[in-house]
Amino acid sequence: MNGPQDLGGQMGFGPIAPEPNEPYFHAEWEKRALGVTLCAGALGAWNIDESRHARESLHPAIYYSASYYEIWIRALEVLLKRHGFISDADLAAGKAVDSSVTPKGVLRAAEVPAVLAKGGPCDRPVSSGPLFKAGDLVKTTNFHPVGHTRLPRYVRGRLGRVETVQGSFVFPDTNAHHLGENPQWVYTVVFDAAEIWGEGADPTLTVSVDAWESYLERA
């Protein structure tokens, strides 16, 4: 979707200022935000793509003024309410005052190391071979969905060249909305800077994007 998170190539949002030797967390509450989000995911009600979509669906005024982990927590509130685990009354009281649905699973403290080590693999087999190969010239789809997508807005409708066939993976555009995993081949596509930013772009720069097969057509 064209949400507040899709800022690539846009002007007027200030410079990018990387923090030297940036710590993993800037405050103790951020550690808890990460832990609570991961544990809530183990409830079994949503997947990583729905979680991402909840973050990018936040109102721009909230998204742009929030820190990284504040965005996580605000999106988690949305997910927990959407799936019946908490209510507005619970949030206002700071404790459970309403009944809630029974989770499919609960992550116990002793289980955390094994769950983190396992991760969440999203590679899946597909029945057909890839449509494209390394070196093929392709054009990305020019679309503006209201739902989740992993194709950045700044490369839509642009010409690029396939660099690598990465494998086949869950299609996030449908998975985020519980419409099936629908795995597709994923390709690394390289774009010249001028193709994206036009006149005045640094000719020495390129941008690489991992794109699902349905995002691409042969040029």
Buried (B, 14 or more C-beta within 10 A) or exposed (E): BEBBBBBEEEEEEEEEEEEEEEEEBEEEEBEEBBEBBBBBBBBEBBBBBBBBBBBBBBEEEEBEEBEEBBBBBBBBBBBBBEBBBBBEEBEEEEEEEEEEEEBEEEBEEEEBEEBEEEEEEBEBEBEEEBBBEEEBEBBBBEEEEEEBBBBBBBBBEBBBBBBBBBBBBBBBBBBBEEEEBBBBBBBBBBBBBBBBBEEEEEEEEBBEBBBBBBBBEEE
